[in-house]
Amino acid sequence: MYDKLLHMDLDTNIIGLPGNSSVSFIAFADDVALIVTGLTTETLEEMTNEAQPELIINDIRVTPKEKLKYLGIELCKKLGYGTHIRGAVVKAGRTASALERILPNVRGARQDKRKILATTVPNQLLYGAPIWADALQFENNVKMILGPQRKIALRIAMAYRTVSTSAVMVVAGTIPVHLMARERQKKYRQIQMLTGHGCFGYYLNKYKIRTSAECVDCHMPVDNVEHTDFECDRWWQERRSLEAIVDCDIGPDSIIGAMLKSRENWRAVKEFVGKILGIKEEEERQTQRGSLA
């Protein structure tokens, strides 16, 4: 079924529309998404309406929904993540309620064991956090996501429900989950450095986002994480500044050791990677927008 679906002719050349646009399928495991792009709102609306598939299985018409789950993240028509946060809160709330029944405030497990069991709640809440963490700028989302964590923190601290959320977090020794989500978002580019999955020519070419793996800055044939961080001439000043702080020559074999020597070194490497990959990502976005102009 996938092969036929991915090779379907979507007839995306609509005559008379201003600007370029595209319609394509993207699939991973058992998830399929229809990706529509357009230079203007009118173009995007027209392309989406034209490309909207009518799916019929065994003579039953499958109608589009206001929201969907893709790779574990709830996406809604409003292009926000409030729906995902609400779903994660409900799921984590059920887990917290189940743990409450086996962790009474009087007697029961010691605090260290309670903390181990309680990690399941923030782990459920934080799935995909680098994607939706920006939604935590709204206070109602913060209050909502703290609900399940507060419930289990009360059991860790063996405290009454009248204790405030801030106080019970301190007593239980847990970091508020909304702060953990924002921290994971900040570490997003460090993860790209460690895995090589990010805005690198080799990676983008592998997934057919670019036609070449070449570095657009120095035109070396392969732009991967090692080339970007340790070889590309464009970033030599940033590398020299980092080496002055960590007091060693940085390379693939030495950068992890340098990061672990001190907090200052960790922050310096984090800022180095964040600056370079942030610039590369923004330039790639501009390039893709320019290709539609």
FIGUFI-74335 format. One line per 2 residues: number of its first residue (from 0); their letters; for each residue x, y, z of C-alpha. Coordinates in steps of 0.25 Angstrom, whole numbers, always signed. Example, Ala and Ser with C-alpha at 12.3 -4.5 7.8 and 13.67 -1.06 7.14 Angstrom:
! FIGUFI-74335
0) as) +49:-18:+31 | +55:-4:+29
//
This chain:
! FIGUFI-74335
0) my) +0:+0:+0 | +11:+10:+4
2) dk) +18:+8:-10 | +5:+12:-17
4) ll) +2:+23:-8 | +16:+30:-9
6) hm) +16:+29:-24 | +2:+35:-25
8) dl) +1:+46:-35 | -4:+58:-27
10) dt) -5:+68:-39 | +1:+79:-32
12) ni) +3:+89:-44 | -9:+98:-42
14) ig) -10:+108:-53 | -12:+123:-49
16) lp) -7:+122:-35 | +3:+133:-30
18) gn) +16:+127:-26 | +21:+113:-25
20) ss) +16:+102:-17 | +17:+87:-14
22) vs) +10:+75:-9 | +16:+62:-5
24) fi) +15:+50:+4 | +25:+47:+15
26) af) +24:+33:+22 | +31:+27:+34
28) ad) +27:+13:+40 | +12:+13:+40
30) dv) +10:+28:+40 | +7:+36:+27
32) al) +6:+51:+26 | +2:+60:+14
34) iv) +12:+72:+13 | +7:+84:+6
36) tg) +15:+97:+4 | +11:+110:-2
38) lt) +17:+124:-3 | +4:+131:+0
40) te) -8:+128:+9 | -17:+127:-3
42) tl) -7:+118:-10 | -6:+109:+2
44) ee) -21:+108:+4 | -24:+105:-11
46) mt) -13:+95:-11 | -18:+88:+1
48) ne) -32:+87:-4 | -28:+82:-17
50) aq) -19:+71:-11 | -28:+67:+0
52) pe) -30:+52:-2 | -43:+45:-2
54) li) -39:+32:+5 | -49:+20:+4
56) in) -46:+6:+10 | -56:-5:+8
58) di) -66:+5:+3 | -65:+13:+16
60) rv) -61:+28:+14 | -50:+32:+24
62) tp) -52:+47:+27 | -41:+57:+31
64) ke) -40:+60:+46 | -37:+73:+53
66) kl) -25:+67:+60 | -15:+55:+58
68) ky) -4:+48:+65 | +9:+47:+57
70) lg) +21:+40:+63 | +15:+42:+77
72) ie) +12:+57:+75 | -2:+62:+75
74) lc) -4:+72:+63 | -16:+80:+62
76) kk) -22:+89:+51 | -18:+102:+59
78) lg) -4:+99:+58 | -2:+99:+73
80) yg) +2:+88:+83 | -8:+91:+94
82) th) -15:+78:+89 | -2:+70:+91
84) ir) +0:+75:+105 | -14:+72:+109
86) ga) -13:+58:+104 | +1:+56:+111
88) vv) -5:+62:+124 | -16:+52:+124
90) ka) -7:+40:+121 | +3:+44:+132
92) gr) -9:+47:+142 | -13:+33:+141
94) ta) +1:+28:+144 | +2:+37:+156
96) sa) -12:+32:+161 | -7:+18:+160
98) le) +6:+21:+167 | -2:+28:+178
100) ri) -9:+15:+182 | +4:+8:+184
102) lp) +11:+20:+191 | +3:+24:+203
104) nv) +8:+36:+211 | +9:+27:+224
106) rg) +19:+16:+224 | +22:+10:+210
108) ar) +34:+11:+202 | +46:+20:+205
110) qd) +48:+34:+199 | +59:+29:+189
112) kr) +50:+18:+184 | +38:+27:+182
114) ki) +47:+36:+174 | +51:+25:+165
116) la) +37:+21:+162 | +32:+35:+161
118) tt) +42:+37:+149 | +31:+31:+140
120) vp) +22:+43:+141 | +32:+54:+136
122) nq) +37:+44:+125 | +23:+43:+120
124) ll) +21:+58:+120 | +34:+61:+113
126) yg) +33:+53:+101 | +36:+61:+89
128) ap) +39:+73:+98 | +49:+81:+88
130) iw) +37:+82:+78 | +26:+87:+87
132) ad) +34:+94:+98 | +30:+108:+92
134) al) +16:+105:+96 | +20:+107:+111
136) qf) +21:+122:+109 | +6:+121:+112
138) en) +3:+121:+127 | -9:+111:+126
140) nv) +0:+101:+119 | +10:+102:+130
142) km) -1:+100:+141 | -7:+88:+133
144) il) +7:+81:+131 | +11:+83:+146
146) gp) -2:+76:+151 | +2:+61:+150
148) qr) +16:+64:+155 | +11:+72:+167
150) ki) +2:+59:+170 | +14:+50:+170
152) al) +23:+60:+177 | +13:+60:+189
154) ri) +15:+45:+190 | +31:+46:+189
156) am) +31:+57:+200 | +19:+50:+208
158) ay) +13:+63:+209 | -2:+68:+211
160) rt) -9:+74:+199 | -9:+87:+205
162) vs) +6:+89:+202 | +8:+99:+190
164) ts) +14:+93:+177 | +27:+101:+178
166) av) +29:+96:+193 | +26:+82:+190
168) mv) +36:+82:+178 | +47:+87:+187
170) va) +44:+77:+198 | +43:+65:+188
172) gt) +56:+69:+181 | +49:+70:+167
174) ip) +51:+80:+156 | +38:+86:+151
176) vh) +35:+79:+138 | +33:+92:+130
178) lm) +48:+96:+133 | +52:+82:+129
180) ar) +45:+84:+116 | +52:+97:+113
182) er) +65:+91:+116 | +63:+80:+107
184) qk) +60:+90:+96 | +73:+97:+99
186) ky) +81:+84:+98 | +74:+80:+84
188) rq) +86:+85:+76 | +96:+78:+86
190) iq) +89:+65:+82 | +90:+69:+67
192) ml) +105:+70:+70 | +106:+57:+77
194) tg) +98:+49:+67 | +101:+56:+54
196) hg) +86:+57:+51 | +84:+72:+48
198) cf) +86:+83:+38 | +98:+77:+31
200) gy) +99:+75:+16 | +102:+60:+17
202) yl) +89:+58:+26 | +80:+67:+17
204) nk) +85:+61:+4 | +83:+47:+10
206) yk) +68:+50:+12 | +67:+57:-1
208) ir) +66:+71:+4 | +78:+76:-3
210) ts) +83:+71:-16 | +98:+70:-11
212) ae) +105:+67:+2 | +115:+79:-1
214) cv) +118:+90:+9 | +112:+103:+4
216) dc) +122:+111:+12 | +136:+105:+8
218) hm) +131:+95:-3 | +137:+83:+3
220) pv) +131:+70:-3 | +124:+65:+10
222) dn) +118:+74:+20 | +116:+66:+33
224) ve) +116:+69:+48 | +132:+67:+48
226) ht) +134:+76:+36 | +125:+87:+42
228) df) +130:+87:+56 | +145:+84:+54
230) ec) +149:+87:+40 | +140:+98:+32
232) dr) +148:+111:+30 | +136:+119:+32
234) ww) +136:+116:+47 | +150:+117:+50
236) qe) +149:+129:+59 | +138:+122:+68
238) rr) +147:+110:+69 | +159:+118:+74
240) sl) +150:+125:+84 | +146:+112:+89
242) ea) +160:+106:+90 | +164:+118:+98
244) iv) +153:+115:+108 | +155:+100:+109
246) dc) +170:+101:+108 | +172:+90:+98
248) di) +171:+87:+83 | +157:+83:+80
250) gp) +154:+71:+71 | +145:+59:+70
252) ds) +153:+51:+80 | +155:+63:+90
254) ii) +143:+71:+91 | +135:+62:+100
256) ga) +146:+61:+110 | +148:+76:+110
258) ml) +133:+78:+112 | +133:+69:+125
260) ks) +145:+76:+131 | +137:+88:+137
262) re) +123:+95:+136 | +130:+106:+129
264) nw) +135:+97:+118 | +121:+91:+117
266) ra) +115:+104:+115 | +125:+109:+105
268) vk) +123:+96:+96 | +108:+98:+97
270) ef) +109:+112:+93 | +119:+109:+82
272) vg) +110:+98:+76 | +97:+106:+78
274) ki) +102:+118:+71 | +108:+110:+59
276) lg) +96:+101:+57 | +86:+112:+59
278) ik) +92:+120:+48 | +92:+108:+39
280) ee) +78:+105:+42 | +73:+119:+39
282) ee) +81:+120:+26 | +75:+107:+22
284) rq) +61:+112:+24 | +64:+125:+16
286) tq) +69:+116:+5 | +57:+107:+5
288) rg) +48:+120:+5 | +56:+126:-6
290) sl) +54:+113:-15 | +39:+116:-14
292) a) +40:+131:-18
//
